[in-house]
Amino acid sequence: MALTTLLAPTYVQMLKSLSGWLDKAQAQMPDGQAENLLSARLAPDMFPLSTQVRFACAQAQEGMYRLRGEEFPSS
């Protein structure tokens, strides 16, 4: 069995969980305040949440590309 076949469900579950957390957080925000959530930081030296989400998505994509022996697109 290919390693990508084993890891893909893990990445899918991780991203679904992240999506669920974001949905729950958005539901707690007052109307029109969702942008504040995306710019929030847990600590001053951290990237904003929007960047953290982008990193999580890129990590899953890059991992699958590399496991298939393919070059990860730069943009």
N, C-alpha and C positions, 0 to 999 in steps of 0.2 A: 504494500500500500504506500502511495506517495505521501511524503511529509506534508505537502500542500493540502491533501485530502484530510489529514488529521488536524491541521492548524486552522483551516478556513472556518470551520464551525466555531472555534474559539474566538476568532476575530469578529465574526458575525454577532455572537452573543455579547461580546464586549461593546460593540457599537450600538446594539439594541439597548443594552443597559444604559449606556451614555445618553441615548435618545430619550429613554424613559425618565432619567434624572432631569434632563433639560425640560421635558414636558411638565414634570411636577414643579420644578422651580418656576417656570413661566406661569403656571396656574396660580402660584402664590404672589406673583407680582401684580401691582395695580395696573389697570388698563394704560397702555402706552408706555410702560416702564420696562419692557423687555430688553430694550437696548442697554439699559443700565446694568442688567444682569450680564450681558455679553462683554461689557467693559470692566466688570468687577475683577478684583485680584484678592486672593486669600492672604497674600503678604506683599509688601511694597516691591520686593525684588522679583516677583513672579510675573510671567506674561499674563495678559488678560485672558478671561475664560474663552473668548472667541479664538485666540491663538492656541490655547491648550486643546480645544476641540479639533482644530485643524491639524495639530501635531498628532493627535490620536488617530485621526483618519489616515494621515500620511504614513504613520507607522504600520498600520495594517496593510495598506497598499504596497508599501516598499517591501515589507516582509514577504508578501506573496510573489512579487516580481523576482526578488532575489532567490527565493526557494525554487522558482521555475528556471533560474539561470538567465533571466532577462534583465536588461538595463532598466532602471527606474527612470521614467521621464523627468526631466529637470523642471518642467513648468506645470 
